[in-house]
């Protein structure tokens, strides 16, 4: 057993597959002075009892990338580190009972093709050819993934450990970390065997991650947003028919996933492994009478099969030979969950030189990719793929214990459920509400959650179907469609009002604030009384974030950004804030109303606005609206004449009521999405992400190459400009059918994938389907025809000129 060193560059706390993979990838990056601490033996947490499935499937671009990388790594890992691995690449068949599920599979297939994978859609007869024991009479089809399979969790962890050790990293087993402290810019990790000083700490403690996370609270941390579920899978004895088939075929059966009934079924030796995800699920360690034990290494919960009866019976009907097998063993172990089911990989919010690689629900499948991502975060400060889906900063201050338990149980019970664009998963609502929340709901607001903030997606009228069942579609049509159209037309022809709580809002002040800010953004700063969009690149010239910058004076600015970006952007600003500058977060104190449409000025006059309503577009001012003090910004994400009204929470109800009484029509987020896409306005972490550079994003006009201040990524962008940009942001009009292009639909030309959509919607002002996306640069000339794969069907699309489709001269904005 290795002795504990007194210092290291990085200390990783936790010896499951993810922590060990992080150590291996750090070592491969040349950071060999790294130490992993494990309180027991490697794999003692969720890893040892994991089923070991290794899928690539996801409808998240970043998760698919991470899982695909894992499969590629594992295939060559044994030979690379000289360690035996039982890795069975069997392929998998995901069964579909509905047209909607087939649409989801078609979308995933397109994403997989874009990433170089050979996913395929199967008809019922083709399913039977690959899995002779299955009943297919009630199926629509399936998705086949030839790269899927299963691996021994202990072996893959030990192989990664051997690879890390061979490169010089150290693993200290049976050495519990007991806390951390900080001294002279270094971390001191305390253990039962002594202290170890390091530059960087990684929390990879699995289902103990929340306990470890508490150690970092004195240094700016927060409670890790997670909970723990009980997950069972069943091992069945040998089935002679399976044994004989596998012997004759020379390989195992492909893994089956009946995602509509919610279980997987795979061949285990010559029997079966059945893993359900049941709706009547159970959480553990969530109440005072069921506390998290000090040590649960290599332990399991008691069997609890009654709640699995539906899935067991269905699996036996789907694969009748399963009923011939005796039940050999039940595995019932702890699996950690975040509120959205994705892990936490990246900077620990609020804490310097600390990272998280924890709360993995599918740690074996994602472990290889997670190690790569974590190592990139630590060694380079950025990742190859935009990993916002897993970034710990995506959760902010609304994820208390009850929220995490409720959402974790919801995600577990819907593990294979489809994430329809019109649907809301209802658990744990109303974490953050606007000052007029009840009024918005009384007006018919059908609410959605945006970083915990409740906002109306659309406004229903009496008799509209607002059931969950109505939302279970990828298609455009539904009870919301007529209402979205009415809301967009009201903004086009009259005036609409949107209650928009939750903007992330920061106040930057202090001598030299303007010069400091200029060194962070690619463009310039507005004059006092004006505002502009500013883009923050990283060292590669990629798009980190977008903020609206309002100048109150040379040393006083308001920075406004997306609700979900609050912790991310605040950390980006604070991490090297110049001495003497002050940055305050006002996100909770002030709320926002958007008033927009050609009649917006008349309405603002009607409600008694005391201010200059003829100040130009991109101006701002203090004013009185409906008798309440406000700050008016002359901008509109809807692309019409309008204002953002920012006011303290207590003032918002009076202002909102006066605006409604003056004739404004309430509109929601679905309408706003349609309106902004018609204008080609980008959305953060969709159209704007670190997957793209500023030049690829079509943001050239926001770059000031000659300004005195250098900015991050300037050299990279200059080199890219000289070499030629390989792909470009485009707006497309699409001959779509019943559905618009979702995020990451593939773009085709000449039988090749040539790009991807970043968002899409129906434009109700222009009467057509629109997609925003990234396209190979040589195809971006206006009028070029490409095809968009929308749920498996290719639709003609035409590249538009580099201008908004609606009001290309911005005459309505400037009115």
Secondary structure as the mmCIF struct_conf table of DSSP 4:
data_model
#
loop_
_struct_conf.conf_type_id
_struct_conf.id
_struct_conf.beg_label_comp_id
_struct_conf.beg_label_asym_id
_struct_conf.beg_label_seq_id
_struct_conf.end_label_comp_id
_struct_conf.end_label_asym_id
_struct_conf.end_label_seq_id
HELX_LH_PP_P HELX_LH_PP_P1 UNK A 2 UNK A 5
BEND BEND1 UNK A 6 UNK A 6
STRN STRN1 UNK A 7 UNK A 13
BEND BEND2 UNK A 16 UNK A 16
HELX_RH_AL_P HELX_RH_AL_P1 UNK A 17 UNK A 28
TURN_TY1_P TURN_TY1_P1 UNK A 29 UNK A 30
STRN STRN2 UNK A 34 UNK A 37
BEND BEND3 UNK A 39 UNK A 41
TURN_TY1_P TURN_TY1_P2 UNK A 42 UNK A 49
STRN STRN3 UNK A 53 UNK A 53
BEND BEND4 UNK A 59 UNK A 60
HELX_RH_AL_P HELX_RH_AL_P2 UNK A 61 UNK A 81
TURN_TY1_P TURN_TY1_P3 UNK A 82 UNK A 82
STRN STRN4 UNK A 87 UNK A 88
STRN STRN5 UNK A 92 UNK A 96
BEND BEND5 UNK A 97 UNK A 98
HELX_RH_AL_P HELX_RH_AL_P3 UNK A 99 UNK A 114
TURN_TY1_P TURN_TY1_P4 UNK A 115 UNK A 116
STRN STRN6 UNK A 120 UNK A 122
HELX_RH_AL_P HELX_RH_AL_P4 UNK A 124 UNK A 130
TURN_TY1_P TURN_TY1_P5 UNK A 132 UNK A 133
TURN_TY1_P TURN_TY1_P6 UNK A 137 UNK A 138
STRN STRN7 UNK A 141 UNK A 145
TURN_TY1_P TURN_TY1_P7 UNK A 146 UNK A 147
STRN STRN8 UNK A 150 UNK A 151
HELX_RH_AL_P HELX_RH_AL_P5 UNK A 153 UNK A 166
TURN_TY1_P TURN_TY1_P8 UNK A 167 UNK A 168
STRN STRN9 UNK A 170 UNK A 172
BEND BEND6 UNK A 174 UNK A 174
STRN STRN10 UNK A 177 UNK A 183
TURN_TY1_P TURN_TY1_P9 UNK A 184 UNK A 185
STRN STRN11 UNK A 186 UNK A 191
TURN_TY1_P TURN_TY1_P10 UNK A 192 UNK A 193
STRN STRN12 UNK A 194 UNK A 203
HELX_RH_3T_P HELX_RH_3T_P1 UNK A 206 UNK A 208
HELX_RH_AL_P HELX_RH_AL_P6 UNK A 209 UNK A 214
TURN_TY1_P TURN_TY1_P11 UNK A 215 UNK A 216
HELX_RH_3T_P HELX_RH_3T_P2 UNK A 217 UNK A 219
TURN_TY1_P TURN_TY1_P12 UNK A 220 UNK A 220
STRN STRN13 UNK A 227 UNK A 236
HELX_RH_AL_P HELX_RH_AL_P7 UNK A 240 UNK A 249
TURN_TY1_P TURN_TY1_P13 UNK A 250 UNK A 250
BEND BEND7 UNK A 251 UNK A 251
HELX_LH_PP_P HELX_LH_PP_P2 UNK A 252 UNK A 254
STRN STRN14 UNK A 255 UNK A 258
TURN_TY1_P TURN_TY1_P14 UNK A 259 UNK A 262
STRN STRN15 UNK A 263 UNK A 268
TURN_TY1_P TURN_TY1_P15 UNK A 269 UNK A 270
STRN STRN16 UNK A 271 UNK A 276
BEND BEND8 UNK A 279 UNK A 280
STRN STRN17 UNK A 283 UNK A 284
BEND BEND9 UNK A 285 UNK A 285
STRN STRN18 UNK A 287 UNK A 287
TURN_TY1_P TURN_TY1_P16 UNK A 288 UNK A 289
STRN STRN19 UNK A 290 UNK A 290
HELX_LH_PP_P HELX_LH_PP_P3 UNK A 291 UNK A 293
BEND BEND10 UNK A 294 UNK A 294
TURN_TY1_P TURN_TY1_P17 UNK A 297 UNK A 298
HELX_LH_PP_P HELX_LH_PP_P4 UNK A 301 UNK A 303
HELX_RH_3T_P HELX_RH_3T_P3 UNK A 305 UNK A 308
HELX_RH_AL_P HELX_RH_AL_P8 UNK A 309 UNK A 318
BEND BEND11 UNK A 319 UNK A 319
HELX_RH_3T_P HELX_RH_3T_P4 UNK A 320 UNK A 324
BEND BEND12 UNK A 325 UNK A 325
HELX_LH_PP_P HELX_LH_PP_P5 UNK A 326 UNK A 326
STRN STRN20 UNK A 327 UNK A 337
TURN_TY1_P TURN_TY1_P18 UNK A 339 UNK A 340
BEND BEND13 UNK A 341 UNK A 341
STRN STRN21 UNK A 344 UNK A 347
HELX_LH_PP_P HELX_LH_PP_P6 UNK A 348 UNK A 348
TURN_TY1_P TURN_TY1_P19 UNK A 349 UNK A 350
TURN_TY1_P TURN_TY1_P20 UNK A 352 UNK A 353
STRN STRN22 UNK A 354 UNK A 358
TURN_TY1_P TURN_TY1_P21 UNK A 361 UNK A 362
HELX_RH_AL_P HELX_RH_AL_P9 UNK A 363 UNK A 380
BEND BEND14 UNK A 381 UNK A 382
BEND BEND15 UNK A 384 UNK A 385
HELX_RH_3T_P HELX_RH_3T_P5 UNK A 388 UNK A 390
HELX_RH_3T_P HELX_RH_3T_P6 UNK A 392 UNK A 394
TURN_TY1_P TURN_TY1_P22 UNK A 397 UNK A 398
HELX_RH_AL_P HELX_RH_AL_P10 UNK A 401 UNK A 413
TURN_TY1_P TURN_TY1_P23 UNK A 414 UNK A 416
TURN_TY1_P TURN_TY1_P24 UNK A 421 UNK A 422
BEND BEND16 UNK A 427 UNK A 428
BEND BEND17 UNK A 431 UNK A 431
STRN STRN23 UNK A 432 UNK A 432
TURN_TY1_P TURN_TY1_P25 UNK A 435 UNK A 436
HELX_RH_AL_P HELX_RH_AL_P11 UNK A 437 UNK A 442
TURN_TY1_P TURN_TY1_P26 UNK A 443 UNK A 444
STRN STRN24 UNK A 445 UNK A 450
TURN_TY1_P TURN_TY1_P27 UNK A 451 UNK A 452
STRN STRN25 UNK A 453 UNK A 459
TURN_TY1_P TURN_TY1_P28 UNK A 462 UNK A 463
TURN_TY1_P TURN_TY1_P29 UNK A 468 UNK A 468
HELX_RH_3T_P HELX_RH_3T_P7 UNK A 469 UNK A 471
BEND BEND18 UNK A 474 UNK A 476
BEND BEND19 UNK A 478 UNK A 478
HELX_RH_AL_P HELX_RH_AL_P12 UNK A 479 UNK A 493
BEND BEND20 UNK A 494 UNK A 494
STRN STRN26 UNK A 496 UNK A 499
TURN_TY1_P TURN_TY1_P30 UNK A 501 UNK A 502
STRN STRN27 UNK A 504 UNK A 509
BEND BEND21 UNK A 510 UNK A 510
TURN_TY1_P TURN_TY1_P31 UNK A 511 UNK A 512
HELX_RH_AL_P HELX_RH_AL_P13 UNK A 513 UNK A 518
TURN_TY1_P TURN_TY1_P32 UNK A 519 UNK A 520
BEND BEND22 UNK A 521 UNK A 523
HELX_LH_PP_P HELX_LH_PP_P7 UNK A 526 UNK A 527
TURN_TY1_P TURN_TY1_P33 UNK A 528 UNK A 529
STRN STRN28 UNK A 530 UNK A 530
STRN STRN29 UNK A 531 UNK A 537
TURN_TY1_P TURN_TY1_P34 UNK A 539 UNK A 540
BEND BEND23 UNK A 541 UNK A 541
STRN STRN30 UNK A 542 UNK A 542
STRN STRN31 UNK A 543 UNK A 553
TURN_TY1_P TURN_TY1_P35 UNK A 554 UNK A 555
STRN STRN32 UNK A 556 UNK A 561
HELX_RH_3T_P HELX_RH_3T_P8 UNK A 563 UNK A 565
HELX_RH_AL_P HELX_RH_AL_P14 UNK A 566 UNK A 574
TURN_TY1_P TURN_TY1_P36 UNK A 575 UNK A 576
HELX_LH_PP_P HELX_LH_PP_P8 UNK A 577 UNK A 578
TURN_TY1_P TURN_TY1_P37 UNK A 579 UNK A 580
STRN STRN33 UNK A 582 UNK A 585
TURN_TY1_P TURN_TY1_P38 UNK A 587 UNK A 589
STRN STRN34 UNK A 590 UNK A 596
BEND BEND24 UNK A 597 UNK A 597
TURN_TY1_P TURN_TY1_P39 UNK A 598 UNK A 599
HELX_RH_AL_P HELX_RH_AL_P15 UNK A 600 UNK A 606
TURN_TY1_P TURN_TY1_P40 UNK A 607 UNK A 608
STRN STRN35 UNK A 610 UNK A 610
BEND BEND25 UNK A 611 UNK A 611
TURN_TY1_P TURN_TY1_P41 UNK A 613 UNK A 614
BEND BEND26 UNK A 615 UNK A 615
HELX_LH_PP_P HELX_LH_PP_P9 UNK A 616 UNK A 616
TURN_TY1_P TURN_TY1_P42 UNK A 617 UNK A 618
STRN STRN36 UNK A 619 UNK A 619
STRN STRN37 UNK A 620 UNK A 625
TURN_TY1_P TURN_TY1_P43 UNK A 626 UNK A 627
STRN STRN38 UNK A 628 UNK A 633
TURN_TY1_P TURN_TY1_P44 UNK A 637 UNK A 638
BEND BEND27 UNK A 639 UNK A 641
STRN STRN39 UNK A 642 UNK A 648
HELX_RH_AL_P HELX_RH_AL_P16 UNK A 649 UNK A 661
TURN_TY1_P TURN_TY1_P45 UNK A 662 UNK A 663
HELX_LH_PP_P HELX_LH_PP_P10 UNK A 664 UNK A 664
STRN STRN40 UNK A 665 UNK A 666
HELX_RH_AL_P HELX_RH_AL_P17 UNK A 669 UNK A 678
TURN_TY1_P TURN_TY1_P46 UNK A 679 UNK A 680
STRN STRN41 UNK A 684 UNK A 684
TURN_TY1_P TURN_TY1_P47 UNK A 685 UNK A 687
STRN STRN42 UNK A 688 UNK A 688
BEND BEND28 UNK A 689 UNK A 689
TURN_TY1_P TURN_TY1_P48 UNK A 690 UNK A 691
BEND BEND29 UNK A 692 UNK A 692
STRN STRN43 UNK A 693 UNK A 693
TURN_TY1_P TURN_TY1_P49 UNK A 694 UNK A 698
HELX_RH_3T_P HELX_RH_3T_P9 UNK A 700 UNK A 702
TURN_TY1_P TURN_TY1_P50 UNK A 705 UNK A 706
BEND BEND30 UNK A 707 UNK A 709
TURN_TY1_P TURN_TY1_P51 UNK A 712 UNK A 713
HELX_RH_AL_P HELX_RH_AL_P18 UNK A 714 UNK A 723
BEND BEND31 UNK A 726 UNK A 726
STRN STRN44 UNK A 727 UNK A 734
BEND BEND32 UNK A 738 UNK A 739
HELX_LH_PP_P HELX_LH_PP_P11 UNK A 740 UNK A 742
TURN_TY1_P TURN_TY1_P52 UNK A 743 UNK A 744
HELX_LH_PP_P HELX_LH_PP_P12 UNK A 745 UNK A 745
STRN STRN45 UNK A 746 UNK A 749
TURN_TY1_P TURN_TY1_P53 UNK A 750 UNK A 751
STRN STRN46 UNK A 752 UNK A 763
TURN_TY1_P TURN_TY1_P54 UNK A 764 UNK A 767
STRN STRN47 UNK A 768 UNK A 776
HELX_RH_3T_P HELX_RH_3T_P10 UNK A 777 UNK A 779
BEND BEND33 UNK A 781 UNK A 781
TURN_TY1_P TURN_TY1_P55 UNK A 782 UNK A 783
STRN STRN48 UNK A 785 UNK A 790
TURN_TY1_P TURN_TY1_P56 UNK A 791 UNK A 792
STRN STRN49 UNK A 793 UNK A 799
HELX_LH_PP_P HELX_LH_PP_P13 UNK A 800 UNK A 801
BEND BEND34 UNK A 802 UNK A 803
BEND BEND35 UNK A 805 UNK A 807
TURN_TY1_P TURN_TY1_P57 UNK A 808 UNK A 809
TURN_TY1_P TURN_TY1_P58 UNK A 811 UNK A 814
#
